[in-house]
């Protein structure tokens, strides 16, 4: 650490907990009045705390913007760190409370759609059978969003795909995800004795936008097979909207096979997999955690259960 960083570290250690919390809330709320309300102080008091921080650190943390303010680049960076500190304190309180009372705390876990249904859901159900007070907040989203939440301390761990070279997160690779083509029961293709690959392209395909891993995987595989892209494509990131489209139209949707297996085997469910194998599989996902952060006992139980179920 150079002299400038060392001097700044000394000043940062003088910040009061209420100042750190104000910074964290300001980074999230983007408005001083709202941040002050969340901290439980008046706006003039919040302005004074912000001014005191700037004077103490010798840095400009905010600037006027119209009738409000916005954090500078330096202020935003410090706000992110303040939020991390707040979440670490929250985790510490959770862990100490668990140790003192023997009761499980709240686990915040995220996952992309496939692992959420095939791994997180059954593991969570199994844990709740043996630990009735076990509670979890489950976020299903894209890997990019989940990793951002993990970096910010808003999540304990995630089942996602981590970009190589990340300096804040670490990953334990778990498994790849084969894909199946899903349609409604009664789809015209299901009456054919064999389904020519080219015939698939005559129907609407439901996928995410071009930047999503699933869409890129499908596009690349079709090219490998010498097939053109589906001419009629509906883009959506919503799993529920995808199922609604499948149920009401003759559309085709590539979905993670474990997800399909979790519901398509039930004859009362109006969806089935097409009996055709295009060799579709997306890159492996991982169990992603923050570097230098330790899971609470409850979060570790959930993570261990997920790993054991593979």
C-alpha positions in Angstrom: 0.0 0.0 0.0 1.5 3.4 -1.0 1.6 6.4 1.3 -1.5 8.1 -0.2 -3.6 4.9 0.2 -2.2 4.4 3.7 -3.2 8.0 4.7 -6.7 7.5 3.2 -7.1 4.2 5.1 -6.4 6.1 8.4 -9.1 8.6 7.6 -11.6 5.9 6.5 -11.2 4.2 9.8 -12.5 7.4 11.4 -15.8 7.2 9.6 -18.9 6.7 11.8 -21.2 3.7 11.3 -24.1 6.2 10.5 -21.9 7.8 7.8 -21.2 4.5 6.2 -24.9 3.6 6.3 -25.8 6.9 4.8 -23.3 6.4 1.9 -24.7 2.9 1.3 -28.3 4.1 1.2 -27.4 7.1 -1.0 -25.7 4.8 -3.5 -28.9 2.7 -3.7 -31.5 5.5 -3.4 -29.8 8.2 -5.5 -31.6 10.9 -3.5 -30.4 12.4 -0.2 -33.9 12.8 1.3 -34.7 9.2 0.7 -31.3 8.0 2.0 -31.7 10.1 5.1 -35.2 8.7 5.7 -33.9 5.2 5.4 -31.2 5.9 7.9 -33.7 7.6 10.3 -32.3 11.1 10.3 -33.4 14.5 8.9 -32.1 15.7 5.5 -30.1 18.6 7.0 -28.4 16.2 9.3 -27.6 13.9 6.3 -26.1 16.9 4.4 -23.9 17.7 7.4 -22.7 14.1 7.6 -21.9 14.1 4.0 -19.9 17.4 4.3 -18.0 16.0 7.3 -17.0 12.9 5.3 -15.7 15.0 2.4 -13.8 17.3 4.8 -12.3 14.3 6.7 -11.3 12.4 3.5 -10.3 15.4 1.4 -12.4 14.1 -1.4 -15.5 15.3 -3.3 -18.1 12.6 -2.9 -21.1 14.3 -4.4 -22.0 17.1 -6.8 -25.2 19.2 -7.4 -27.5 18.1 -10.1 -30.5 20.3 -10.6 -32.4 20.4 -7.3 -30.7 17.2 -6.1 -27.3 15.7 -6.0 -25.5 12.7 -7.4 -22.4 10.8 -6.2 -19.2 11.5 -8.0 -17.2 8.5 -9.4 -15.2 8.5 -6.1 -18.4 8.8 -4.0 -20.1 5.9 -5.9 -17.0 3.7 -5.4 -17.0 4.4 -1.6 -20.8 3.9 -1.5 -20.4 0.4 -3.0 -17.8 -0.4 -0.4 -20.0 1.0 2.4 -22.8 -1.3 1.2 -20.5 -4.2 1.4 -19.5 -3.4 4.9 -23.2 -3.1 5.8 -23.9 -6.5 4.4 -20.9 -8.0 6.1 -22.3 -6.6 9.4 -25.7 -8.1 8.5 -24.1 -11.5 7.9 -22.1 -11.2 11.1 -25.3 -10.5 13.0 -27.0 -13.5 11.3 -24.1 -15.9 12.2 -23.9 -14.8 15.8 -27.6 -15.0 16.2 -27.6 -18.5 14.7 -24.8 -19.5 17.1 -26.5 -18.0 20.1 -30.0 -19.3 19.5 -29.5 -22.4 17.3 -32.0 -21.0 14.9 -31.4 -20.7 11.2 -31.1 -17.2 9.6 -32.2 -16.0 6.2 -30.1 -17.3 3.3 -30.0 -15.1 0.1 -29.3 -17.3 -2.9 -29.5 -16.6 -6.6 -29.6 -18.9 -9.6 -30.1 -19.0 -13.3 -33.4 -20.7 -14.2 -32.2 -24.3 -14.8 -30.3 -24.8 -11.5 -33.0 -22.8 -9.6 -35.6 -25.5 -10.4 -33.4 -28.6 -10.6 -31.1 -27.9 -7.6 -32.1 -25.0 -5.4 -35.8 -25.9 -5.1 -35.4 -29.6 -4.1 -32.5 -28.9 -1.7 -34.5 -26.1 -0.1 -37.5 -28.4 0.3 -35.4 -31.1 1.9 -33.8 -28.7 4.3 -37.1 -27.3 5.4 -38.3 -30.8 6.2 -35.5 -31.2 8.8 -35.2 -27.5 9.7 -38.7 -25.9 9.8 -37.3 -22.5 10.7 -34.9 -22.5 7.6 -35.7 -19.4 5.5 -34.4 -18.4 2.1 -34.7 -15.6 -0.4 -34.3 -17.0 -3.9 -33.6 -14.7 -6.9 -33.8 -16.1 -10.4 -32.1 -14.0 -12.9 -29.2 -13.8 -15.5 -25.7 -14.6 -14.5 -24.7 -10.9 -15.0 -27.4 -9.7 -12.6 -26.7 -12.4 -10.0 -22.9 -11.7 -10.0 -23.5 -8.0 -9.7 -25.8 -8.6 -6.7 -23.2 -10.9 -5.2 -20.4 -8.3 -5.6 -22.6 -5.7 -3.9 -23.2 -8.1 -0.9 -26.9 -8.5 -1.6 -26.6 -12.3 -1.9 -24.8 -15.1 -0.1 -24.0 -17.2 -3.1 -25.3 -17.9 -6.6 -25.5 -20.7 -9.2 -24.3 -18.8 -12.2 -21.7 -18.4 -14.9 -18.7 -16.2 -13.9 -16.7 -14.3 -16.4 -13.0 -15.4 -16.3 -10.7 -12.9 -14.6 -13.2 -11.6 -12.0 -11.2 -10.2 -9.1 -14.0 -10.1 -6.5 -15.7 -13.5 -7.0 -14.7 -17.1 -7.1 -16.4 -20.1 -8.7 -16.6 -23.8 -8.2 -17.7 -25.4 -11.5 -20.6 -27.7 -11.2 -22.3 -29.0 -14.3 -23.3 -28.2 -17.9 -26.9 -27.8 -19.0 -28.3 -29.8 -21.9 -31.2 -28.2 -23.7 -34.5 -29.7 -24.9 -36.9 -28.3 -27.4 -40.3 -27.9 -25.7 -43.8 -27.6 -27.2 -47.4 -27.9 -26.1 -49.1 -31.3 -26.1 -50.9 -31.7 -29.4 -48.2 -29.9 -31.4 -48.3 -30.8 -35.1 -44.7 -32.1 -35.0 -45.6 -34.7 -32.4 -47.6 -36.7 -35.0 -44.7 -37.2 -37.3 -42.9 -40.6 -37.1 -39.6 -38.7 -37.3 -39.0 -35.0 -37.2 -36.7 -33.5 -39.9 -34.4 -30.8 -38.4 -35.4 -28.4 -41.1 -39.1 -28.8 -40.2 -38.4 -27.2 -36.8 -37.6 -23.9 -38.5 -41.1 -23.6 -39.8 -42.4 -22.6 -36.4 -41.9 -19.7 -34.1 -39.0 -20.1 -31.6 -39.1 -18.4 -28.2 -35.7 -17.4 -26.9 -33.9 -14.5 -25.1 -32.2 -11.7 -26.9 -29.0 -12.2 -29.0 -26.8 -11.5 -26.0 -28.1 -14.4 -23.8 -26.0 -17.5 -23.5 -28.9 -19.8 -24.4 -29.6 -17.9 -27.7 -25.9 -17.8 -28.6 -25.7 -21.6 -27.9 -28.7 -22.3 -30.1 -27.4 -20.0 -32.9 -24.0 -21.6 -32.9 -25.3 -25.1 -32.9 -27.7 -24.5 -35.8 -24.8 -23.1 -37.8 -22.7 -26.2 -37.0 -25.6 -28.3 -38.3 -25.8 -26.2 -41.5 -29.2 -24.9 -40.6 -30.3 -21.3 -40.9 -31.7 -19.3 -37.9 -35.4 -19.6 -37.3 -37.1 -16.9 -39.4 -39.8 -16.3 -36.9 -38.5 -15.6 -33.4 -40.1 -14.1 -30.3 -37.6 -12.7 -27.8 -38.4 -12.7 -24.1 -36.5 -13.2 -20.8 -39.6 -14.3 -18.9 -40.0 -18.0 -18.2 -43.7 -17.5 -17.5 -44.3 -15.6 -20.7 -42.4 -18.4 -22.6 -44.7 -21.1 -21.1 -47.8 -19.0 -21.9 -46.7 -18.7 -25.6 -46.0 -22.4 -25.8 -49.4 -23.2 -24.3 -51.4 -21.0 -26.7 -49.4 -21.4 -30.0 -47.3 -23.9 -31.9 -44.1 -22.2 -30.9 -40.9 -24.1 -29.9 -38.7 -23.1 -26.9 -35.2 -24.4 -26.1 -35.1 -24.9 -22.3 -32.7 -26.5 -19.9 -33.4 -30.3 -19.8 -33.5 -30.5 -16.0 -36.2 -27.8 -16.0 -38.2 -29.7 -18.6 -37.8 -33.0 -16.7 -39.1 -31.4 -13.6 -42.5 -30.7 -15.1 -42.9 -32.3 -18.5 -43.1 -35.9 -17.2 -46.4 -35.1 -15.5 -49.3 -36.0 -17.9 -51.4 -33.1 -16.4 -48.8 -30.6 -17.6 -49.5 -29.2 -21.1 -45.9 -29.3 -22.3 -43.6 -32.0 -23.6 -40.1 -32.3 -25.1 -39.8 -33.0 -28.8 -38.2 -36.4 -29.5 -35.3 -34.8 -31.4 -31.7 -34.2 -30.2 -29.8 -31.3 -31.7 -26.9 -31.7 -29.3 -27.7 -28.5 -27.6 -25.9 -27.8 -24.3 -24.9 -24.5 -22.6 -21.6 -23.9 -20.8 -21.3 -25.2 -17.2 -22.5 -23.1 -14.3 -20.7 -22.7 -11.0 -21.3 -22.1 -7.3 -20.1 -18.5 -7.1 -19.1 -16.7 -3.8 -17.3 -13.6 -2.8 -13.6 -13.8 -2.4 -12.6 -13.2 1.3 -16.2 -13.7 2.5 -17.4 -16.7 4.6 -20.9 -18.2 4.3 -23.1 -18.2 7.3 -23.8 -21.7 8.7 -27.3 -21.6 7.1 -26.0 -20.6 3.8 -23.2 -23.2 4.0 -25.9 -25.9 4.7 -27.8 -24.9 1.6 -24.6 -24.8 -0.5 -23.5 -28.2 0.8 -26.9 -29.7 0.1 -26.8 -28.4 -3.5 -23.3 -29.7 -4.1 -24.3 -33.1 -2.6 -27.3 -33.4 -4.9 -25.2 -33.4 -8.1 
